[in-house]
Amino acid sequence: MQQFTYVITDKAGIHARPAGVLVKQANTFKSRITLSKGEKSGDLKRIFSIMALGVKQGDSVTVCVEGEDEAAAAAALEATLKANL
């Protein structure tokens, strides 16, 4: 299992457009991928699951990746977060 933490810097937090980008990126991998904020977590391959977390600017999120392509998925998702949020 691979995981990393990222602090959201976008003023709008995770809203529809960047959530869509994250979901699209996550769906290119076979691994199980979750995004967690505090006690809540959601499937990063489902946009409504991510939007329901209500992630705002300054919130710390953790991405957990588990599966056969976890290293590549974690690296790609971290780069996507840095580029978009």
Backbone as a chain_set.jsonl record, in Angstrom:
{"seq": "MQQFTYVITDKAGIHARPAGVLVKQANTFKSRITLSKGEKSGDLKRIFSIMALGVKQGDSVTVCVEGEDEAAAAAALEATLKANL", "coords": {"N": [[0.839, -1.182, 0.0], [0.498, 2.195, -0.833], [0.74, 5.539, 0.265], [0.037, 9.053, 0.568], [0.085, 12.431, 1.806], [-1.566, 15.495, 1.221], [-1.89, 19.024, 1.155], [-4.552, 21.054, 0.396], [-4.433, 23.759, -1.796], [-5.885, 25.316, -3.525], [-8.201, 27.971, -3.802], [-10.918, 27.429, -3.965], [-11.103, 24.864, -3.058], [-11.697, 21.314, -3.405], [-13.518, 21.231, -6.065], [-16.004, 20.736, -8.673], [-14.626, 20.642, -11.292], [-11.739, 20.098, -10.805], [-12.136, 17.77, -9.311], [-13.236, 16.072, -11.187], [-11.022, 15.796, -12.871], [-9.255, 14.43, -11.16], [-10.704, 12.041, -10.715], [-10.846, 11.026, -13.321], [-8.108, 10.564, -13.778], [-7.591, 8.669, -11.74], [-9.136, 6.525, -12.606], [-7.639, 5.415, -14.62], [-6.056, 3.525, -13.588], [-5.663, 0.236, -12.099], [-5.624, -0.234, -9.395], [-7.071, 0.001, -6.071], [-8.262, 3.019, -4.915], [-8.391, 5.516, -2.498], [-9.583, 8.599, -1.112], [-9.056, 10.525, 1.678], [-10.343, 12.619, 4.246], [-9.878, 13.711, 7.299], [-12.043, 11.919, 9.355], [-13.624, 10.981, 7.312], [-13.851, 9.203, 4.188], [-13.488, 8.542, 0.679], [-14.158, 6.86, -2.436], [-11.857, 7.34, -4.888], [-12.389, 6.985, -7.512], [-14.931, 7.693, -8.043], [-16.898, 10.407, -8.629], [-18.963, 11.654, -7.086], [-18.519, 10.627, -4.591], [-16.139, 11.863, -3.891], [-16.803, 14.593, -4.003], [-18.611, 14.689, -1.9], [-17.035, 14.779, 0.343], [-16.396, 17.395, 0.874], [-14.037, 19.057, 0.672], [-12.013, 21.756, 1.486], [-10.013, 24.786, 0.939], [-6.822, 24.589, 2.428], [-7.344, 22.274, 3.8], [-6.158, 19.072, 4.773], [-5.557, 16.206, 2.93], [-5.529, 12.658, 2.472], [-4.241, 10.278, 0.308], [-4.739, 6.963, -0.462], [-3.417, 4.133, -1.954], [-3.871, 0.949, -3.242], [-2.849, -1.957, -4.72], [-1.965, -3.613, -7.836], [-0.683, -1.729, -9.49], [0.123, 0.308, -7.815], [2.341, 2.032, -7.163], [2.854, 3.566, -9.485], [0.333, 4.746, -9.748], [0.086, 6.26, -7.37], [2.175, 8.114, -7.709], [1.331, 9.456, -10.055], [-1.139, 10.539, -9.255], [-0.349, 12.218, -7.167], [1.141, 14.096, -8.597], [-0.919, 15.127, -10.173], [-2.57, 16.304, -8.231], [-0.83, 18.325, -7.285], [-0.591, 19.866, -9.591], [-3.188, 20.775, -10.076], [-4.545, 21.46, -7.723]], "CA": [[0.0, 0.0, 0.0], [1.203, 3.476, -0.908], [-0.112, 6.657, 0.636], [0.672, 10.347, 0.746], [-0.796, 13.487, 2.287], [-1.447, 16.733, 0.458], [-2.706, 20.133, 1.658], [-5.222, 21.718, -0.722], [-4.099, 25.184, -1.86], [-6.862, 26.003, -4.373], [-9.139, 28.759, -2.991], [-12.249, 26.819, -4.013], [-11.043, 23.489, -2.573], [-11.951, 20.337, -4.466], [-14.827, 21.461, -6.67], [-16.337, 19.795, -9.748], [-13.635, 20.476, -12.355], [-10.576, 19.299, -10.386], [-12.582, 16.44, -8.878], [-13.344, 15.302, -12.424], [-9.661, 15.486, -13.329], [-8.738, 13.386, -10.267], [-11.431, 10.801, -10.977], [-10.395, 10.532, -14.628], [-6.749, 10.038, -13.582], [-7.681, 7.463, -10.906], [-9.742, 5.438, -13.377], [-6.676, 4.828, -15.553], [-5.308, 2.514, -12.836], [-6.431, -0.902, -11.597], [-5.571, -0.238, -7.938], [-8.132, 0.612, -5.268], [-7.738, 4.33, -4.521], [-9.308, 6.27, -1.656], [-9.199, 9.937, -0.671], [-9.567, 10.703, 3.041], [-10.246, 13.915, 4.934], [-10.286, 13.433, 8.677], [-12.69, 10.62, 9.552], [-14.343, 10.602, 6.096], [-13.065, 8.8, 3.03], [-14.296, 8.25, -0.492], [-13.538, 6.182, -3.569], [-11.358, 8.371, -5.8], [-12.852, 6.686, -8.866], [-16.341, 8.095, -8.117], [-16.896, 11.845, -8.397], [-19.861, 12.053, -6.002], [-17.856, 10.214, -3.362], [-15.125, 12.881, -3.6], [-17.498, 15.851, -3.749], [-19.275, 14.576, -0.605], [-16.074, 15.033, 1.417], [-16.403, 18.834, 1.159], [-12.664, 19.488, 0.915], [-11.814, 23.193, 1.307], [-8.628, 25.253, 0.947], [-6.148, 24.393, 3.707], [-7.604, 20.931, 4.328], [-5.18, 18.033, 4.477], [-6.177, 14.975, 2.45], [-4.624, 11.522, 2.323], [-4.568, 9.373, -0.786], [-4.244, 5.606, -0.239], [-3.487, 3.339, -3.183], [-3.548, -0.443, -2.963], [-3.07, -2.81, -5.88], [-0.818, -4.015, -8.642], [0.008, -0.573, -10.082], [0.025, 1.345, -6.79], [3.436, 3.011, -7.198], [2.595, 4.476, -10.604], [-0.894, 5.484, -9.454], [0.374, 7.253, -6.337], [3.003, 9.173, -8.307], [0.511, 10.213, -11.002], [-2.148, 11.301, -8.522], [0.329, 13.299, -6.445], [1.453, 15.112, -9.605], [-2.192, 15.742, -10.567], [-2.972, 17.191, -7.133], [0.049, 19.489, -7.284], [-0.839, 20.678, -10.783], [-4.557, 21.276, -10.139], [-5.098, 21.885, -6.447]], "C": [[0.883, 1.245, 0.0], [0.229, 4.548, -0.438], [0.714, 7.921, 0.77], [-0.379, 11.345, 1.192], [-0.515, 14.747, 1.499], [-2.367, 17.782, 1.07], [-3.239, 20.907, 0.457], [-4.938, 23.221, -0.681], [-5.078, 25.988, -2.71], [-7.897, 26.714, -3.497], [-10.527, 28.149, -2.933], [-12.262, 25.392, -3.464], [-11.216, 22.509, -3.724], [-13.385, 20.553, -4.939], [-14.947, 20.572, -7.906], [-15.23, 19.576, -10.776], [-12.405, 19.688, -11.89], [-10.954, 17.909, -9.875], [-12.705, 15.532, -10.096], [-11.999, 14.886, -12.967], [-9.072, 14.358, -12.484], [-9.395, 12.035, -10.543], [-10.981, 10.188, -12.305], [-9.006, 9.907, -14.513], [-6.8, 8.72, -12.808], [-8.213, 6.272, -11.7], [-8.812, 4.835, -14.426], [-5.858, 3.714, -14.891], [-6.232, 1.423, -12.315], [-6.536, -0.901, -10.077], [-6.813, 0.38, -7.309], [-7.559, 1.906, -4.703], [-8.787, 5.062, -3.695], [-8.699, 7.617, -1.291], [-9.842, 10.138, 0.686], [-9.34, 12.119, 3.531], [-10.778, 13.69, 6.33], [-10.839, 12.027, 8.801], [-13.368, 10.099, 8.284], [-13.386, 10.136, 5.007], [-14.012, 8.446, 1.894], [-13.473, 7.574, -1.565], [-13.13, 7.238, -4.594], [-11.764, 8.108, -7.247], [-14.318, 7.088, -9.069], [-16.463, 9.56, -7.702], [-17.797, 12.267, -7.232], [-19.279, 11.695, -4.643], [-16.829, 11.268, -2.922], [-15.78, 14.208, -3.25], [-18.154, 15.851, -2.359], [-18.337, 14.851, 0.569], [-16.016, 16.52, 1.793], [-15.026, 19.399, 1.471], [-12.495, 20.962, 0.543], [-10.315, 23.537, 1.281], [-8.049, 25.093, 2.354], [-6.382, 23.027, 4.332], [-6.494, 19.975, 3.893], [-5.927, 16.768, 4.061], [-5.113, 13.892, 2.316], [-5.132, 10.631, 1.203], [-3.923, 8.026, -0.471], [-4.469, 4.799, -1.503], [-3.042, 1.92, -2.856], [-3.867, -1.288, -4.183], [-1.801, -3.008, -6.678], [-0.034, -2.855, -9.246], [0.047, 0.615, -9.116], [1.123, 2.404, -6.857], [3.207, 4.039, -8.305], [1.372, 5.332, -10.336], [-0.639, 6.582, -8.425], [1.178, 8.418, -6.905], [2.175, 10.06, -9.235], [-0.516, 11.078, -10.278], [-1.534, 12.445, -7.722], [0.667, 14.429, -7.409], [0.186, 15.846, -10.033], [-2.688, 16.698, -9.48], [-2.138, 18.462, -7.123], [-0.235, 20.423, -8.451], [-2.197, 21.365, -10.752], [-5.119, 21.821, -8.833], [-4.022, 22.392, -5.508]], "O": [[1.872, 1.334, 0.729], [-0.968, 4.47, -0.713], [1.913, 7.88, 1.046], [-1.576, 11.141, 0.989], [0.63, 15.034, 1.151], [-3.494, 17.472, 1.458], [-2.472, 21.358, -0.393], [-5.171, 23.877, 0.334], [-5.1, 27.216, -2.626], [-8.414, 26.121, -2.55], [-11.242, 28.333, -1.947], [-13.322, 24.769, -3.408], [-10.92, 22.83, -4.875], [-14.338, 20.115, -4.295], [-14.075, 19.739, -8.153], [-14.922, 18.429, -11.102], [-12.054, 18.694, -12.525], [-10.167, 16.971, -9.997], [-12.324, 14.362, -10.046], [-11.835, 13.772, -13.464], [-8.461, 13.433, -13.021], [-8.717, 11.009, -10.597], [-10.763, 8.98, -12.398], [-8.752, 8.845, -15.081], [-6.127, 7.759, -13.18], [-7.783, 5.139, -11.484], [-9.165, 3.839, -15.057], [-5.066, 3.042, -15.551], [-7.426, 1.647, -12.114], [-7.453, -1.512, -9.527], [-7.513, 1.178, -7.934], [-6.496, 1.898, -4.083], [-9.93, 5.215, -4.125], [-7.482, 7.763, -1.175], [-11.049, 9.943, 0.833], [-8.305, 12.734, 3.275], [-11.978, 13.501, 6.527], [-10.191, 11.058, 8.405], [-13.657, 8.907, 8.186], [-12.255, 10.613, 4.913], [-15.173, 8.099, 2.111], [-12.248, 7.696, -1.6], [-13.986, 7.956, -5.111], [-11.502, 8.937, -8.118], [-14.884, 6.854, -10.137], [-16.168, 9.913, -6.56], [-17.424, 13.155, -6.465], [-19.524, 12.389, -3.656], [-16.671, 11.532, -1.73], [-15.361, 14.876, -2.305], [-18.24, 16.898, -1.717], [-18.801, 15.127, 1.676], [-15.626, 16.86, 2.91], [-14.869, 20.145, 2.437], [-12.8, 21.365, -0.58], [-9.467, 22.69, 1.563], [-8.702, 25.419, 3.346], [-5.7, 22.657, 5.287], [-5.969, 20.07, 2.784], [-6.828, 16.315, 4.766], [-3.941, 14.183, 2.076], [-6.309, 10.275, 1.161], [-2.717, 7.946, -0.242], [-5.569, 4.781, -2.056], [-1.98, 1.708, -2.271], [-5.013, -1.337, -4.631], [-0.711, -2.623, -6.255], [1.165, -2.987, -9.49], [0.009, 1.772, -9.536], [0.843, 3.58, -6.623], [3.35, 5.241, -8.082], [1.365, 6.519, -10.661], [-1.099, 7.711, -8.595], [0.888, 9.578, -6.61], [2.307, 11.283, -9.202], [-0.733, 12.23, -10.655], [-2.128, 13.518, -7.611], [0.497, 15.6, -7.07], [0.214, 17.06, -10.234], [-3.175, 17.786, -9.788], [-2.678, 19.558, -6.971], [-0.13, 21.642, -8.311], [-2.352, 22.434, -11.34], [-6.088, 22.579, -8.855], [-4.322, 22.791, -4.383]]}, "num_chains": 1, "name": "protein.A"}
